[in-house]
Amino acid sequence: MGTYFDMPDWSSATPFFCYPVMLGTIVFLTLISYLSVHRQLRGTAAETLRPYTPKKMRKILLERTKLWDRLRFGTKWNLRDLSRHKSRSFMTLFGIVGCMVLMVGGLGMRDTMAGFLDLLDNDISNYATKVNLVDNADSTKAKSLASKLEGDWEALTGISLDGDTVSLDVVHNPNKKLNIIDENNNRIKLSDKGVYLCLRLKDKAKIGEKISFSPYGSKDTYTVKVIGYNRSIMTESVTMTDTLADKLGIEYSPTAIYTDKKTGDIPSSDMISGKQNKELLMDTFQSFVSIMDGMVIILVAAAAVLGIVVLYNLGIMSYVERSRELATLKVLGFCNKQIGRLLISQNIWLTVIGVIIGLPAGVGALEWMLLALAGEYEMKLMLGPLTYCVSILLTFGVSILVGLMVARKNRKIDMVEALKGSE
């Protein structure tokens, strides 16, 4: 990132808020552990040593309907178990949703960044070299230089809009080397009838309304009509054509020229402050994406570990709580495969619900991150079908794997011990 940001120091740093967050996490987990142990040890020692006894429950609402009689035994059994152990079922669902949020967020980050770079490379920037001009360059000479280089140019100047400091972007792009895009990432053919507000300034005025702004260093105020919105890559800006700027009498000086000529083919000039090769810039972005790939792998791995640890622990808890019921099923003639299917099917039910909740939750979390952490780039959220497929398949894979691991323990149930333990 040092290739396009000048900073005095690039050492890593830990924000101050991380420390109270870590401390709060430890306190929170300790409190949960204490409450769990305190509840289990409540009562006499004899009661504590007794095996778990399922609590009595009332009939669920579905049992009072005619549909209940048409359901299979496995469906009835799982519905009653979910109703009896609501806390465990909720925590299982919470773990699956968390797994989905991490996967969708991590993979979606990669999709969004890749889509952003593709948009920047192919739709917005169709030039080979960006020629930066010195401050307050002579407008006539700068335009003449742009004509010689067969390029487009833009002029950025600071303005005051409703008390806020934003940029006025005067664009001249007949060669389509620099393009302006709308909310849907489609190219805009700029009109001379008004200005375009970037998405971050969308609340300033609706299309058809007028805005007033004043360039810094000038006492003049200009009133123009808003005719559209555009997606700005770097700055909060108001965009207009050079024809409209000349018509309004706005003073400006071109700040950059965009051309297809290579840096070595551009002659030196007192007006040129620097030359920026687009290919090198894109390579820099690609290296940033490579770093992000490592972050995505960590997030996906963390999601898988979260799913396995949470689901396995809750599965073991469920197995211990239902050992007497499982032993009863064995006595009644159910084989290990049938009981295993009952255990796995409940996990699949919760996984389906978790995926339905987790997908929009993951998209919402990613959208919030884009606004909070990368709002200055006005990125559009982009999630490819592969992200959805991988997130769903991995989550289901983790759920089924844990279900199989728990189901295998059913073979080791001592039916006599499980059935006599409550006596």
C-alpha positions, 0 to 999 in steps of 0.5 A, a space after each residue: 500500500 506504500 506505493 500509493 499512500 505516503 505514511 511516515 511509518 508502516 509498523 503494525 499496531 493494535 488499536 486500544 479498544 482491542 484490550 477491553 474487548 479481550 478482557 470483556 470476552 474473558 470475563 463473559 466466558 468466565 461468567 458463563 462457566 460459573 453460571 453453568 457449574 453453579 446450576 449443576 451443583 445446586 442441591 445435595 450431593 446425592 442429587 448431583 450424582 444422579 444421572 440426567 433425567 429429562 424434564 416433563 413437557 407439555 404437548 407442543 402445538 403441532 401435536 394438537 392438530 391432525 397433521 401430527 398423526 401423519 408425521 413419521 416417528 423420526 419427525 415426531 421424535 425430533 420435534 419433541 426433543 427440540 421442544 424439550 431442549 430449547 437452549 441446546 437447540 438454540 445454541 446449535 442454531 447459533 453456532 451454525 449461523 456464526 459459521 455461515 456468517 464467517 464463511 459468507 463474510 470471508 468469501 464475499 470479501 474476496 468476491 467484492 474486492 475482485 469485482 472492484 478491481 475488475 471494475 477499476 481495470 476494465 470499466 473505469 480506467 481504460 488508460 495506460 498512464 496517468 499523468 499528474 500535473 502540478 498545482 495551478 497548471 495553466 489550463 490552456 497549456 494543460 488542455 493542449 498537452 492532453 490533446 497531444 497525448 490523445 488523452 482525457 483529463 479531469 480537474 479536481 478542486 475543493 468546494 464547500 457544499 452545505 458546509 461540508 468540504 468535497 471535491 468538484 470533479 470537472 471531466 473531459 472524456 471524449 476518448 473514454 480513457 476515464 469513465 464515470 459509472 452509476 450505482 449499478 456500475 454502468 458507464 454514464 454518458 455525462 450530460 451538460 445539463 447538470 451535475 452528478 453526486 457521488 453515492 456518499 452525497 446522495 442525501 444532499 439532493 434528489 435528482 431534479 433538485 438543485 444544489 449550491 456550492 462555492 469553490 474555496 478561495 472564491 466568493 462566488 456561489 453556483 447553483 446547478 441541478 442534480 441529474 444523476 448519481 455516480 459511484 466515486 472511487 476515492 473522494 466525495 465529489 460533485 462531477 460535471 463536464 468541462 462544457 458546463 463548468 465553462 458555461 457557469 464560469 467556474 475557474 479550474 485547472 486540470 490536475 491529471 491526464 489519462 492517456 494510452 501512451 507509455 510513460 517512456 513515450 511522454 515527453 518531459 514538461 514543467 507541468 508534469 509532476 509525476 507519471 503513474 503506470 496503471 499496470 503497476 498500480 493494478 499489480 499493487 492492488 493484486 498483491 493486496 488481494 493475495 494478502 486478503 486471500 490468506 485472511 479469507 482462508 483464516 476466516 473459512 478455517 475459523 468458521 469450520 473449527 467453530 462449527 465442529 467445536 460447537 456442534 460436537 460439544 452440543 452433540 455430545 451433550 445431546 447424546 448424554 441427555 438422550 442416552 436413556 431414550 436411545 437405549 429404549 429405542 434399541 430395546 424396541 428393535 431400532 438398529 444403530 443405522 436407524 438411530 444414527 439417522 434420527 440423530 443426523 436428521 435433527 442436525 440437518 434440520 437445524 442446519 437448514 434453518 441456520 443456513 436460511 438465517 446465516 446467508 442474509 446475516 452474512 451478507 448484512 455483516 459484509 455490507 456493514 463492513 464495507 460501509 464502516 471500513 471501506 466507505 471511501 471507495 464506494 464499493 458495491 457488494 458482490 457475491 458470486 454463486 461459488 461463495 454461496 455454494 461453498 458456504 452452504 456445502 461446507 456448513 452442511 459438511 461440518 454438520 453431517 460430519 459432526 452428526 456421524 461422529 456423535 452417531 457412532 457413539 450410539 453403538 457403545 450404549 450400555 442398554 441396561 446401565 442407561 435404563 436402570 440409571 434413573 431408578 
